[in-house]
């Protein structure tokens, strides 16, 4: 069915366009035309003068809507997480599995395949965060689940038949050859929960590692004589760095400094969201530990950070107010950058002819009014 979005401002890679319309056909953007050239046969959708931006892509979503992926790695859980985050502008996401047994990893991967086959809106693949992590930088992860990557584990990690697989690992727990093996099978590899020295991290980057999971959090810091994982990340001009911009995980001043060290399009917003997003109840259980939200962040009884209560539109607003980004810049690190990181820039992340019709409509207060995933609309 042909549809046309009219009477809106459209954020494209060349700036905000007025007097244009977006034509959607078969889930894709068929054309961007002058408003007067809108096809008469198309169903018209009035945007009421609001701003149409590319849909946000979140590569780290542990839960939402009261459910945690680890607790029940099923199609139903994935759908519930996607539905909870969609009102906040997330039109593409990776359900994220926190360190668990390989049998659970297998079940989660098969659930993602089934969710994509069933057409669950927004699912782009899976993020497997651990169990190949550092005990010294474990954060809230259960170190009892940690293990090294052997050939059997590598085969499992490379087994997703549809969608993207992102694996967060600690490079010091494996070898450059294993990282090459993973990337050659199509896995996107990121460093996180790592105590790696700078030299180790440089070798991992050379072997194909392309990302840093929640930069600064749970990784060896930049110091005067050992640059650590953070130093390697800031020095790299090509790897993507995920940022949790909630004012609590990392001080905004530290993030502002980081933004000056490397291209903006190599940073991306992530939420690291937990089940509390979209819920009134701001508490849940995580692998036997009670987690509750304090001042906007999830913590256990000892005050250890346990993901976030952040959503993507709030992250966009925070990137503007805390980091000084323009709206165009904030949207690019919420949409275009994660799409490029996942190798999906040819289909997602911008408003352009041929792209998937994954869109978000924002009012003047940067509130989400409506979203589209593959051309299907849903009011916020």
N, C-alpha and C positions, 0 to 999 in steps of 0.2 A: 504494500500500500504506500502511496506517495503522500508525504506530509510536508508542510512548510511552516517554519517558525518565523513569524513576522513581528514587526514593531518592537524590536529589541536592539540593544547595543551588543556587538559581537567581539569578543576578545580573541584575536588571531595572533600569529607570530609576528605580524607587522604592526600590531597595535589594535586599538578599539575602532571598529567600523560602525558607522551610522548609516542608515538608509539602505541596509542590506537585509537579506533573508537567507535562511538555511533550509535547503531542501534535503529531506531524508527519504531514502528508499532502501528497503531490504536491510535495515539496521545500520546503514552507512550514510555518511554525508555525501550526497550525490552532487551537490553544487552549492556555491555561495553566490547569490545573484543580487542585482539591484532589486529593491523592494518592488518596483513596478514591473519586473519581469517574473514575478512569482507565478508558477504554473497554475492556471485556473482550475485544473482538475484535482489539485492536491487539497487534502484536508488542512485547513488553516488553524494555526495555534498562535494566539496573541500573547506576546511576552510583556505587554503593558509597560514598555520602556525600560525594563530591567536589563541587567547585564548577563549575557550568556558566556560561560567560561568552560574550558575543557573539564571533564570529570576528574576528580582526584583519585590517585592510585596510592594505596597504603600497603607497603610490603611487609608490615609487621603488625598483625592483628591476632592477638591471642584469644580474644573473646568479645562479647557484647550481647546486649539484650538478655543478660542473666545467665548466659552459657559460656563455658570454657571449652576450647577445642580438645584439650587433653582429656577432659572428663568423659566426653562422648564423641570420638572422632567419626562422625556420621554425616551423611548428606543433610539430614535435618538440622544438625548443629551448624554446619556451614551456611545453610540458608538463613538460619536465625541470626547468625553473626552479620551476614551481609545486609539483612533487613534492618538490623539495629544501627548500622553505620551509614546506610544510604541517606537518611534524612539529614546527615551532616556533610553530604557532598561526595561521599566515597562511592565511586562507580566501578572501581576495580580494586581487588584486594587479594592478598595471600593469607589464608588461614594459617596461623603459626602454631607449631607444636613445640612446646617447651620440653627440655631434656626428658626423655622417657626410654623405655625398653625398645629394642629394635622391632619387636613384634607389634608394638603400638605404632611405631613409625610406619610399618607396612600397612596396617589397617587405615591409618590416616591418609596415606598416599592413594590407596584404593578408593577411599571415600571421596577424595578430590576428583579422581577420574570419573567416578559415578556422578558427582555433582555437576561437572562440566557437561557430561553426556546428557544429564537431565535438564540442562539449560538453567541451572541456578544462576540468577543474575549476578554478574560482577566477578565471578571466580576466575582468577588468572593462573592459578597453580597452588603451590604450597611453599611455606617457609619452615624448614626444619632447623630450629635453633638449639643445637646440641643433639645428642649428648657428648659431643667431641670437644669438650671445653676444659678450661683450666680450673683446678680446684681453688687456686689462689684468687681467682677473679670470678667465682661462681655466682655472686649475687644471690638471688632468691632460688636459683636452680638447685635441684637435689643432686649433690655430688655422688650419692650412691648409685645414680644412673649413669655416671660418666664412663666412657670407654674409648679406646682408640679405634681408628678406622682401619679395618682389615679388608681383604678383597671381597668378602661376603657383604660387609656393610657398604662398600663402594658400589657393588652391584645393585643393592637395594636402592641406594640414593639415586642411581641413574636409571631407575626402572619406570618412572612416570611416563605413561603413554601419551598423555595430552596435557598441555599447560606447561608452566615453567616451574622448575625446582630451584629454590634458593636454600643453600646450606650455610649456616653460621658455624664456624669452628675456630678453635685456638690453633694457630699455625705451629706452635711449639710442640703440640701433641701429635703431629703428623709429619710428613715429608713433602718437599716440593714435587716429587714424583707422584705422590698420591693426589696432590692438588691438580696436577696436570691430568691425571687419570679421570678425576671427577669432571673437570671442565671439558675434556674431550668427549665425555658422554652427554654433554649438554647442560650440566649442573652449573648454576651461578654460585660462586663461592665468595663468602664474606668473612672477615675476621671479627670476632666478638668474644666477650668473656675470655680474654686472652691476657697473659702476662709476658707475651713475646718481647724479646729484645729487638731493637731496631734492625739489626742485621738479619735476624730470622724473618722479620716482616718484609724486608726488601726482597728476600729470596722467594717468599710466598707471592708477592706481587709479580715478580718475574715469571713465576710458574703459572700465572693466570688468575690469581685472586683479584677481584675487581670491586670489592665493597668493604665498608666498615659499618658494622651494626651498632646503632646508637653511639655515635662518636663521643668520646670522653668517658662514657659510663662503662664500668667493668672492663677496663683495659689499661695496660701499662702506660703511665703518663709521660709527658715530655719533661725531662729534667736536663740539668746543665751538661751532664756527661753521658747520659743515656737517653736518646730521643724517644725510645719506646714505640709502642704501637701508635700513639697519638702523633709523635713526630713523623713517623713514616706516612701516616695518613695525610697530614698537613703538607708534607713535602710533595706527595704525589699530585700530579696535575690531571690525572686521568681516572683514578678510582672514585667511586661514588661513596659519599658519607651520609648515613642516615642521622637526622637530628630530631630529638624529642624537645620541642619548643614549648615547654609548659612553665618555664621560670623556676622550676624546682630540680629537675634532673641535671641541668647544667645552668650555671649563672649566665644570663643573657650577655654580659660583657665578654665572657669567654667565647660565646658563639659569634659575637660581632668581630672579635679578633680573628677567629677561624675563617670567617667569610672573606677576610682581606688577603688570605694566603693562597687562594686557588680559585679557579673559575666557579662562578655561582652555579652553573649548570651541572656541576659535579657534587652538589648537595641536594638532599631530598628530605622532605618532611615525612616522618613516621609517627604513629601514635603509640605503639607498644601497648595497645589497648587491652583492657581486661573486661570481665563480664559486666562491670558496673556501668559502662557506656550505654546510654539510653535507658537507664533504670533509676528508679527512686531509691531502691535499696542499694546502698553503697558499701556492701560487704560481700565476701564470698570465701570459699575454701580453696586452697591451692595445695594439692598433694599433702594433705593432712595438716596444713597450717592455715589459721584464720587470717584473712587479709581484710583490711578496711581502708577507706579513703580518709585521709587527713589533709586538709588544705589543698585538695585537688590531686593528691598523689596516693597511690596504693602502697601500703606498708604492712609488714607483719608486726607481731607483738614487740619485736626488738627494734623497730624502726627501719628495717631493711626495705629498700625500694622493691616493689613487686609489680613492675609494669606501671601503667598509667590509667587515668580516668579521662584521657584526652580524646577528642574527636578531631577530624581533619579540618573542618571549617574554623574551629577554635585555634588549631595550629596555624592556619593561614593568617587569621587575625593577629595572633601572637607574633608571627614572623614580621608583620608590619609594625606593630606597636613596640615590640621588644628589640627587634633587630634592625629596624629602619628600612625594611624592604618596601618597594612600591607594590601596589596590588598586582601588577603584571609580573613582577619578580616572584612574589609569594605564590601566585598560581603556578608559575613555571616550575618551582621546586616541589609543588604538590601534585603536578600532573606530568609535565614533559620530562623532568629528570628521572623519576621512577620508571617511566615507560622506557626511556633509553637504557637505564640500568638493567632492565629485564630483557632487553633486546626486542621491545615491542613498539618502538617509536614509529614504525611504518603503519601501525594500526591504532595506536592510542596516544593520548597526551597533548594533542593540539586540535584546534578546530580548523580543518582543511578538507578539501575534496578527497574522497577515498578513505578517510579515517572512519573508524567505528563511531557511531552517533552516541557517544558517552558524554553527556553534557550536564552542566549545573547552572541553574538560574539564580542569581543573587540580587537582592534588593539593595538600596542605597546604604543600609546598615550592615551589609555583608551577612545577611541571613539567607539561608537556603530556602528558596520558594518552591523549587521543583527540580527533579532530576530525570535524565533519560539514560537508560542502559540499552545499548544496541537498538536505539530508536524508540524504546518503550518508555512512556512517561509515567512518573509517580510524583504526586504532591508530597512535599515535606511534612 
